[in-house]
Amino acid sequence: MNRNRELIIIFVIITLVFLYKLIFSSKNKGSFLDEIRDKDIKSMVSKKYINSDNHNIPFLVYGNKDSIVVYRDWWDKVSVGDSILKPKGSLEIVIKNSDKIEKFDYEDKFGLDN
């Protein structure tokens, strides 16, 4: 009888873990990168801000009111007035002005494409 009870408990635990991963990880898995990948940007940076209400995440505002999350390593390399380019389907953004061209890749571990 104890053996059957142990098997039932193990089965329930495995089922709960499977359901948890199925329900929750599919909603969050890659959603940040998927959102970035779906953007097509050809604009100018109009504002930079740190969202203190959301874990101090840095954002670049471009166009009218569109924004994109950036890694902290990029923050000092981007200025208001810089051009920002990102083709749809890509995870690389290009920031340029008359003095520089910077490429940043969201898939790179540190966010910098060297």
N, C-alpha and C positions, 0 to 999 in steps of 0.2 A: 504494500500500500504506500509506503514511504517513497518508493522508487517512482511510482506513477505521479505522486504529488510533486516530486522534484522535476520530473519531465514536464509537467503542466506549467510549473513556475518558470522554467527555462523557456518554454515555448511562448508564454505570455510576454516575458522580457524581450525576447527576440522580435516578436510581433510589434511591441510598443516602439522599440528602437527603429525598426523598419518603417513604421508609420510616421514617426517623428521626422526621419530623414526624408521621406517621400513628401510630406506636407510642407515642412519648414525650409529645408535646404533648397528645394526647387524654386521657392519664391525669392530667396536671397542670393543664390549662387550666381555670381557673375553679373548681378543686376547693375552694379556700379559701372563695370566695364561695358556692359551692353548698352547702357544709357549713353555713355561717351561715344561708343562706336556708331550709334544711330545719328549723331549730330553731324550736320554739314555746316561748317563755319567759314565765312569769308567776311571779316568785319574788322573793327578796331576795338581795342580794350578801352572802355569808357570809365571803368571804375574797378578798383580792387578792394575787397573787404574780407575780414575774418568774421565768420558767423559764430559769435560767442554763445548763441543759443543752441548750437549744434556742434559741440566738442571743439570749438575754435577751428573749424575747417575753413581753409582759404578758398575764395572764389574770385574769378575774373568775370566781370560783367561786360558784355559786348552787345553791339546793336542797340535796340531800344531797351529791352529789359531781360534779355537772355543771359544766362550765366553758366559757367562751367567750373567744376571743382578742379583744383590744381594741387600738386604735392608741395609741401613746404619748401623743399629744395629749389623750387622754381620761383618762389615768391620774389626774391630780390633781382631776378633776371628779367622780370616783366615790368613794364611801365605803362601807365595810362597813356594812350595815344599810339601804342605799338599795334601793328597789324597782327591779326590772329587768323590762321588758316588751318582747317582740318577737314579733309574729305570724308564723306560718309563712308562707313565701313572700316575706317582706319582708327588706330589708337595712338597716332602720332599727331602732335600739333606743332605748328611752326609759328614762331613769334619773330617778327622782323620790324626793323625801322631803318633809317638811313645809315646807322652805324653798325648794326649787327643782324645776324640771322641765328636764331636759337631753335633747335629741334628737341622736343620733349616727347618721350614715349611712355605711355601709361603701363605698358607691359614690362618695362625695365624695372628691376628690383628697386633702384633708387630714384626712378623717375627721370633720369637724365640719359640722353642718348649721346654717348661719347664717340 
